[in-house]
Each structure stands twice: as structure tokens, then as C-alpha cells.
């Protein structure tokens, strides 16, 4: 994947991350419910954080292709 494609995807993920952790969605997740013993908001925050870390990792983990070397 070219560097410009990686940059475009990283910017898209950054914008999605900002929207995910901003007021409207956080207020929806801020409910007096619990998942197990954990508050719903805490689960929402850590699951979203993990999701965005994994998305960024998949973008930057792709190894550059080496051109075929013919001798």
C-alpha cells in the first residue's frame, strides 16, 4: 500500500475516532446500565479504544512489497 493511501486511511480513522469519542455518542453510552460489574460507559470507551488501535495497526502493519529481483 502506498504511503498516500496509508495517510488517507489514517486520517479517516482519526476523524472516526474523534466522532466516536465526542459528545453525542458518549451521551448515548452514558447510561445507568452495567455489563457484568462494569459501567456501560467504561466498556464503551475501552472497546472503542481497542478497536481504533487495531484498525491503525492493520493499516501500518502491511509490509512494503519488494520488487522482484532477477539475476
HELIX and SHEET records of a PDB file:
HELIX    1   1 UNK A    3  UNK A   20  1                                  18    
HELIX    2   2 UNK A   23  UNK A   29  1                                   7    
HELIX    3   3 UNK A   40  UNK A   61  1                                  22    
SHEET    1   A 2 UNK A  34  UNK A  35  0                                        
SHEET    2   A 2 UNK A  38  UNK A  39 -1                                        
END                                                                             
